[in-house]
């Protein structure tokens, strides 16, 4: 996708205002930056999980019956599953905070006039 698509999305989200015909970044632009950073972190965590599972599978297939290599592959799977559990657990904690307090921790909002 081209750069104009992302600018249009930022415009819809209120990240920019028009001042004398020029698009100017506003304080609400931090909301967009926070949302983009959070989006990138979640995607990178998913990619890291996939890569760890792939590495564990390759280690297991190439172990050739060696107990140490099999244990190393199992350890890789364990770390990948622990990482997934941490990600899902933190997501549930954020949902619990939202449910009990009504505050959406994942939505960063700057109030303006």
C-alpha positions as CSV (number, residue, x, y, z in Angstrom):
1,X,0.0,0.0,0.0
2,X,1.1,3.5,-0.6
3,X,1.8,6.3,1.8
4,X,-1.5,8.2,0.9
5,X,-3.5,5.2,2.3
6,X,-1.8,5.6,5.7
7,X,-2.3,9.4,5.7
8,X,-6.0,8.9,4.9
9,X,-6.3,6.5,7.8
10,X,-4.5,8.9,10.1
11,X,-6.8,11.7,8.9
12,X,-9.9,9.6,9.7
13,X,-8.6,8.9,13.2
14,X,-8.2,12.6,13.9
15,X,-4.4,12.6,14.0
16,X,-4.1,15.6,11.8
17,X,-6.0,18.9,11.4
18,X,-6.0,21.3,8.5
19,X,-4.6,24.8,9.3
20,X,-4.6,27.2,6.4
21,X,-4.9,24.3,4.0
22,X,-1.9,22.4,5.5
23,X,-2.2,19.1,7.4
24,X,-0.7,19.6,10.8
25,X,0.0,16.9,13.4
26,X,-2.0,17.5,16.6
27,X,-1.7,16.3,20.2
28,X,-4.1,13.5,19.3
29,X,-1.4,12.2,17.0
30,X,0.1,10.5,20.1
31,X,-3.1,8.3,20.2
32,X,-2.2,7.1,16.7
33,X,1.4,6.5,17.6
34,X,0.4,4.5,20.6
35,X,-2.1,2.4,18.6
36,X,0.5,1.7,15.9
37,X,3.2,0.7,18.5
38,X,0.7,-1.6,20.2
39,X,-0.3,-3.1,16.8
40,X,3.4,-3.7,15.9
41,X,4.1,-5.3,19.3
42,X,1.2,-7.8,19.0
43,X,2.2,-8.7,15.4
44,X,5.9,-9.2,16.4
45,X,4.8,-11.4,19.3
46,X,2.8,-13.6,17.0
47,X,5.7,-13.8,14.5
48,X,8.1,-14.7,17.4
49,X,5.7,-17.4,18.6
50,X,5.5,-18.9,15.1
51,X,9.3,-18.8,14.7
52,X,9.8,-20.4,18.1
53,X,7.4,-23.2,17.3
54,X,9.1,-23.7,13.9
55,X,12.5,-23.9,15.4
56,X,11.3,-26.4,18.0
57,X,9.8,-28.5,15.3
58,X,13.0,-28.5,13.2
59,X,15.0,-29.3,16.3
60,X,12.7,-32.2,17.1
61,X,12.8,-33.6,13.5
62,X,16.6,-33.4,13.4
63,X,17.2,-34.8,16.9
64,X,17.7,-38.3,15.5
65,X,16.9,-39.9,18.9
66,X,19.5,-38.0,20.9
67,X,18.0,-37.3,24.3
68,X,19.8,-34.0,24.7
69,X,18.5,-32.7,21.4
70,X,15.0,-33.9,22.1
71,X,15.1,-32.1,25.5
72,X,16.3,-28.9,23.8
73,X,13.4,-29.1,21.3
74,X,10.9,-29.7,24.1
75,X,12.4,-26.7,26.0
76,X,11.9,-24.5,22.9
77,X,8.3,-25.6,22.7
78,X,7.9,-24.9,26.4
79,X,9.3,-21.4,26.1
80,X,7.0,-20.7,23.1
81,X,3.9,-21.9,25.0
82,X,5.0,-19.8,28.1
83,X,5.3,-16.7,25.8
84,X,1.9,-17.4,24.4
85,X,0.5,-17.8,27.9
86,X,2.0,-14.5,29.0
87,X,0.5,-12.7,26.0
88,X,-2.9,-14.2,26.4
89,X,-2.8,-13.7,30.2
90,X,-1.9,-10.0,29.9
91,X,-4.8,-9.6,27.4
92,X,-7.2,-11.1,29.9
93,X,-5.8,-8.8,32.7
94,X,-6.5,-5.8,30.5
95,X,-10.0,-7.1,29.8
96,X,-10.6,-7.6,33.5
97,X,-9.4,-4.0,34.2
98,X,-11.8,-2.8,31.5
99,X,-14.7,-4.9,32.9
100,X,-14.3,-3.9,36.6
101,X,-13.2,-0.3,36.2
102,X,-14.7,0.7,32.8
103,X,-11.3,2.0,31.7
104,X,-10.0,0.7,28.4
105,X,-6.2,0.5,29.2
106,X,-5.4,-0.5,25.6
107,X,-7.1,2.6,24.2
108,X,-4.9,5.6,24.7
109,X,-7.0,8.8,24.6
110,X,-6.0,12.4,24.8
111,X,-8.9,14.7,25.7
112,X,-9.0,18.0,23.9
113,X,-11.5,20.8,23.8
